[in-house]
Amino acid sequence: MANEYINFIIFLENTLATFYQKIKNVARLEGARNVLEFMEVHSFEHAKIIENFNEKFPKPVMRESMIIDFQNNLLDTVFKQISEEKDILKALEILAGSEESLGKLYESMARLLKKAADYNIMIAEKIEEIARQEYSHRDLLLKDRDRLSKKLS
């Protein structure tokens, strides 16, 4: 399953690349065409790199339907067993066993949520890497501005 944040950042990077693609042809920006082309290509590359996150780092998925099926089957089985059981002590033992099964189910869900938390931390760190690269892009544009400023003076 794809991560909605990753998909959103892919959208943003593709939109940014398309923006640079558009403005590199503006006549008064001709002197900065090389850096604008670099920004366009690099933004498209960012989108592809980020898109690979979905393949490299699959998002942990909770299959709710399987959990619901498990619980429904468990409850049906327990109901049949205690309905047929004449001994209240054994019926309570059956109920206790079902609670243990549910406890194990919740432990499994908790482990999955911890994996999801670790996954989200890792994705956040990847997004921070992209942020640092964007700051480098800012610096590159400012450097090109200084270059053009000296050329125009």
C-alpha positions, 0 to 999 in steps of 0.5 A, a space after each residue: 500500500 502506498 503512503 499518502 504522504 509520499 504520493 503527495 510529495 511526488 505530486 508536489 515535486 512533479 508540479 514544481 518540475 512542471 513549473 520550472 519547465 514552464 518558466 525556463 522559457 520566459 524571455 527575461 529569465 534566459 540568463 538563468 536558463 541552465 539553472 532552471 533546467 537543472 531545477 526542472 530535471 532535479 525536481 522530476 528526479 526527486 519525484 522518481 526517487 520518492 516514488 521508489 520509497 513506495 517500493 523499497 519501503 512498503 507501508 505496514 498494512 492492517 487487514 481489518 477484514 481479517 481481524 473482523 473475520 477472526 473475531 466473528 468466528 471466535 465469537 460464533 465458536 465460543 457461543 456454540 461451545 458455551 450454549 452446549 456446555 452444561 457445566 458453568 465452570 467449563 463455560 467460564 473456562 471457554 470464555 476465558 480462552 476466548 479473552 486470551 485469544 483476543 488479547 493475542 490479537 490485540 498484541 499482534 495489532 500493537 506490534 503492527 502499530 509499532 512497525 507503522 510508527 517506525 515506518 512513519 519515522 523512517 519516511 519522515 527522515 527521508 522527507 527531511 533529506 528532501 528538505 535539505 536538498 531543497 535548501 541546497 537548491 535555494 543556495 544554488 539559485 542564490 549563487 546563480 543570482 549572484 553570478 548574474 548580478 556580477 555579469 549585469 553590473 
